[in-house]
Amino acid sequence: MTAVKIKLGTINDVKEFVNAVTLCDFEVDLVSGKYVIDAKSIMGIFSLDLTQPVNMIIHTDECGKFLQDVDKFIEK
């Protein structure tokens, strides 16, 4: 399992992020406070407070390519 913070600042960011996540064959969750959302659910993501960074939990240890694909959203 891998955890990183991401920031999705615009509607296009959310669309691009969801497109990248849907290509994965492993589970990815977004955690904001007490809410845990499936990262493949665009409606679920829009229910989160996107003004703040959210935690992304990747349920695999082999996620190098995926992390490269979503690198622009990762908080540095």
Summary of the structure (lengths in Angstrom):
residues: 76
radius of gyration: 11.0
end to end distance: 19.2
largest distance: 29.2
contacts: 196
relative contact order: 0.32
helix: 34%
strand: 26%
